[in-house]
């Protein structure tokens, strides 16, 4: 079983930066594919970024060049560095992984970007 706990959200002005963290329990973190999703008010939950166990990354087009996903396997933690934030980035951000045919989600952390 994997437990995910996000932190680092908050209120920031447009153009500002935040770094989200997602701490994972368990001993298999290093082999997990880790993802960030976000859900804006009244909208569906959308994929944002993925980091694979070899360190390769992929992003949704709207955040390319602004967001960076990274991982520290020694700390069982995945990060999402968010720069040049825009009001449209306002959402609850969730950490997600899948292991042994189960889906695991964190509780989410709110990011609010004011204009």
Protein Blocks (a to p, Z undefined) as FASTA:
>chain_A
ZZdddehiacddehiacddddddedjklmmpccddddddehiacddfbdcdfkopacddf
klgokaccdddfklopacdddehiafklgccddddddeehiacddebjaddddZZ
